[in-house]
Amino acid sequence: MKESTGMAIVNTNTEIIETERLRLRKFTDSDIPDMLQNWIADPAVQSRYGEPTYTDALAVKDLLANWAGQYRWAIVWKKTNENVGQVSFCRLYEADRTAEVEYCIGRAFWNRGIVSEALTAFISYIFAHTPVQTLEAFHQIQNPASGRVLQKAGMMAVENILRFAEQDKPPEGAICYVITKGQFDH
């Protein structure tokens, strides 16, 4: 994530976000077996948002230690109390009051509206409890399901987002989305 530039964004992932079917909460070491079984070891899941796979519990434990203090929540399926994915900021642009979000979910949980439910709750929480005014995301063209998730959460397609603008290049092969606090509140 980008370094702080003055906007006070406090890590609030210690808060639990509840929906009808989900609990979004801080990761713990007890999540490691579910993560390995459901998503983090699966290349089909991890490649969709540009992350490597992890197949070793110690490596996942180290990863969780690196994630401490970040805006990152475990997505827990209440029905089975298992970790089925995650939702987080992957970039934070404090001066612009903007954050880029990312998410993933295990293949066994695809096409159930789980990520849309998690992302909508995440967006609501972020706009209500932080000074962030704009959330951005993108997906690869070959992953239209991710676009449907973003649309269901109220995000709208745009030509570019800060990630690509900072690099002074167009988002080749990607479709960008944005939602502002004002749009979400209406």
C-alpha positions in Angstrom: 0.0 0.0 0.0 1.0 3.5 -0.6 2.6 5.5 2.2 0.6 7.8 4.4 0.4 11.4 3.1 -1.6 13.0 5.9 -5.1 11.6 5.9 -5.6 9.8 9.1 -6.9 6.3 8.2 -6.9 4.2 11.3 -6.8 0.4 10.8 -10.3 -0.7 11.7 -10.2 -4.4 10.6 -10.6 -5.3 14.2 -14.3 -4.4 13.7 -16.6 -7.2 12.7 -18.9 -6.6 9.8 -22.0 -8.8 9.7 -24.3 -9.6 6.8 -27.1 -12.1 6.6 -24.8 -14.9 5.5 -21.3 -13.6 6.2 -19.0 -12.3 8.9 -16.1 -10.1 7.8 -13.4 -10.1 10.5 -9.7 -9.9 11.2 -7.7 -12.8 10.1 -6.3 -15.2 12.7 -4.0 -18.2 12.5 -7.0 -20.4 12.9 -8.0 -19.4 9.4 -4.9 -21.0 7.8 -6.5 -24.5 7.2 -9.6 -23.0 5.6 -7.5 -20.6 3.5 -5.4 -23.5 2.2 -8.5 -25.6 1.5 -10.7 -22.9 0.0 -8.7 -20.4 -1.9 -5.1 -19.4 -1.2 -3.6 -22.6 -2.7 -5.8 -22.5 -5.8 -4.1 -20.9 -8.8 -7.6 -20.4 -10.5 -8.5 -18.1 -7.6 -5.2 -16.4 -6.9 -4.4 -15.6 -10.5 -7.7 -13.7 -10.9 -6.4 -10.9 -8.7 -2.7 -11.3 -9.4 -1.6 -13.0 -6.3 0.7 -16.1 -5.9 -0.5 -19.3 -4.4 0.5 -20.5 -1.0 0.5 -24.2 -0.2 2.5 -24.2 3.1 0.9 -23.4 6.4 4.0 -21.6 7.7 4.1 -19.4 4.6 0.5 -18.5 5.1 1.2 -17.7 8.8 4.0 -15.4 7.6 1.6 -13.8 5.1 -1.0 -13.2 7.9 1.7 -11.5 9.9 2.5 -9.2 7.0 -1.2 -8.5 6.6 -1.5 -7.3 10.2 -2.4 -3.7 10.4 -3.9 -3.6 6.9 -7.4 -3.0 5.8 -8.0 -6.7 5.2 -10.9 -8.8 6.4 -11.5 -12.6 6.2 -14.8 -13.5 4.6 -16.4 -16.1 6.9 -19.4 -18.2 5.7 -21.6 -18.2 8.7 -23.3 -21.5 7.8 -20.1 -23.5 8.3 -17.9 -20.9 10.1 -15.2 -21.3 7.5 -12.9 -18.7 5.9 -13.9 -18.7 2.2 -12.0 -15.6 1.0 -10.9 -12.0 1.7 -11.7 -8.4 1.0 -9.2 -5.6 1.4 -7.6 -2.4 0.2 -4.7 -3.2 -2.1 -3.8 0.4 -2.5 -4.4 3.5 -0.5 -4.1 7.0 -1.8 -4.5 9.1 1.3 -4.0 12.5 -0.3 -6.9 11.7 -2.7 -9.0 10.0 0.0 -9.2 7.1 -2.4 -8.6 3.4 -1.9 -8.4 0.5 -4.4 -10.2 -2.6 -3.3 -9.6 -6.3 -4.0 -11.3 -9.5 -3.1 -11.3 -13.2 -3.7 -13.3 -16.2 -2.8 -12.8 -20.0 -3.1 -14.2 -21.7 -6.2 -16.6 -23.8 -4.2 -18.4 -20.5 -3.3 -18.5 -18.9 -6.7 -21.9 -17.9 -8.2 -23.7 -17.5 -4.9 -23.6 -13.8 -4.5 -21.1 -14.1 -1.6 -18.5 -11.7 -2.9 -21.1 -9.1 -3.9 -22.6 -9.3 -0.4 -19.1 -9.0 1.2 -18.0 -6.1 -1.0 -21.3 -4.2 -0.5 -20.9 -4.5 3.3 -17.2 -3.6 3.1 -18.0 -0.4 1.0 -20.7 0.6 3.4 -18.4 0.2 6.4 -15.5 2.1 4.8 -17.6 5.0 3.8 -19.2 5.2 7.2 -16.1 4.8 9.3 -13.2 6.3 7.4 -12.4 9.5 5.6 -12.2 7.6 2.2 -14.4 9.3 -0.3 -13.7 7.1 -3.4 -13.2 3.4 -3.9 -11.7 2.0 -7.1 -11.3 -1.5 -8.5 -10.5 -3.2 -11.8 -10.7 -6.6 -13.3 -9.1 -8.3 -16.2 -11.3 -8.5 -19.3 -11.2 -12.3 -19.3 -12.8 -12.3 -15.8 -16.3 -10.8 -16.4 -17.7 -12.4 -13.2 -15.6 -9.9 -11.2 -17.2 -7.1 -13.2 -20.6 -8.4 -12.2 -19.5 -8.4 -8.5 -18.4 -4.8 -8.8 -21.6 -3.7 -10.5 -23.8 -5.5 -7.9 -21.9 -3.6 -5.2 -22.9 -0.3 -7.0 -19.6 0.4 -8.7 -19.6 2.0 -12.2 -17.2 1.4 -15.1 -14.9 4.3 -15.8 -12.0 4.8 -18.3 -9.2 4.8 -15.7 -8.3 4.6 -12.0 -5.4 6.1 -10.0 -3.3 2.9 -10.3 -2.9 3.3 -14.0 -3.0 7.1 -14.1 0.0 7.2 -11.8 1.9 4.9 -14.2 0.8 7.2 -17.1 -0.6 4.3 -19.0 -4.0 3.1 -20.1 -5.5 0.1 -18.3 -4.8 -2.3 -21.1 -6.7 -5.6 -20.7 -8.6 -4.3 -17.7 -11.9 -2.7 -16.9 -11.9 0.0 -14.2 -14.7 0.8 -11.7 -15.3 3.5 -9.2 -17.9 4.4 -6.5 -17.9 7.6 -4.4 -19.3 8.0 -1.0 -22.0 10.3 -2.4 -23.0 7.7 -5.0 -23.2 5.0 -2.4 -25.2 7.1 0.0 -27.9 7.8 -2.6 
